[in-house]
Amino acid sequence: MYMEVYKGYTKDQEGKIKHDREYIKLDTYLYHKPKTASQRQQNKEMLKIAEAVKAKLTIELKNNAHGFKNSEKGKTYLLDYFEFLTAQKKETDSLNNHKLWVTSLNHLRAYCKNKKLRLNQVNEDFVNGFIQYLLHDVKTKKNTNLSKNSAGTYYKKFKACMNQAQRSRLITFNPCINVKGIKEVQVKRQYLTHDELLILAQTDCKYPVLKQAFLFGCFTGLRVSDIKQLSWEQVKDNKEGSRIIFRQQKTKGLEYQDLNPQARTILGDRCNDDSLIFPNLQNESYYNKFLQKWVDDANISKKITFHCSRHTFAMLLVYYKTDFMVIQKLLGHKRLDTTLVYAKILDEQKKDAVNRIPNLNL
């Protein structure tokens, strides 16, 4: 793949036009007439990379990095730039992350009264005002304030926008630097115990594919976005056992994960390589409703979503004393402190267990 940069044209003395183009070779390749799901997926990923390179190059050109004059440098409109980055995320990031950028953009539009506010006009008062707007003015569908974590997530997208503007030299000073952001609140991570998981597995579910996919998540820790995309071509069976090779939808990293016998049993008999293992999984809000009904039918008094399968997998590993560095790798966490949250949950369990010992009434 090549990127063509058109730099305009010149005319000679005879009026003949000469176009000025530059061709940049990319380290990406496409399969011609892809035949398998893996090849089609790789083409899709390569095109996303190419779009990201294109977006980065566009910014560089606007910043005179290639000798172009840009009299508007520093005068780019905030909303236009945020919208540009949001569109870029659609090509490079996961669907969920792009949705967060879209929602953050909508909140910024509602807050920003001056639609022609330029990036170099954004100051600390504006940033603090946006934080207060997210915390106190934005309402959910139930007419309640956003949770601190939701407000913090949307602010982080705004901060990422300003950070990118500074890196691209569209602004010389980033007002977010001196502003205290929204501190994340530790939320309780719901999960199933081994006994609850056993009861749930023995309970009928209205949608067998939902039951199969959720239980598979409990034994692998895969995100639902990865489970939905999993095909038989990604499952490798051999004499030593089974493993899956897949590209995470969230991080885009290539992952190799061994399957324990229980997880492989849940997958069932092998089909054609192009076939999805868990076909017809609906959107998250839809299948979470039936997932909760299944949990209720099993007489388990917990509010469970599909993502809880990931927490269940992590807690099973903690319970069986798996090293946290290993858990980090299995969950695909970039930072160890994200994984260590599960250690805190275990500590709380120990404290509750000690407190349940009866008094001696001395």
Secondary structure, 3 states (H helix, E strand, C coil): CEEEEEEEEEECCCCCEEEEEEEEECCCCCCCCCCCHHHHHHHHHHHHHHHHHHHHHHHHHHCCCCCCCCCCCCCCEHHHHHHHHHHHHHHHCCHHHHHHHHHHHHHHHHHCCCCCCEHHHCCHHHHHHHHHHHHHHCECCCCCECCHHHHHHHHHHHHHHHHHHHHCCCCCCCHHHHCCCCCCCCCCCCCCCHHHHHHHHCCCCCCHHHHHHHHHHHHHCCCHHHHHHCEHHHEEEECCEEEEEEECCCCCCEEEEEECHHHHHHHCCCCCCCCECCCCCCCHHHHHHHHHHHHHHCCCCCCCCCCHHHHHHHHHHHHCCCCHHHHHHHHCCCCHHHHCHHHHHHHHHHHHHHHCCCCCCC
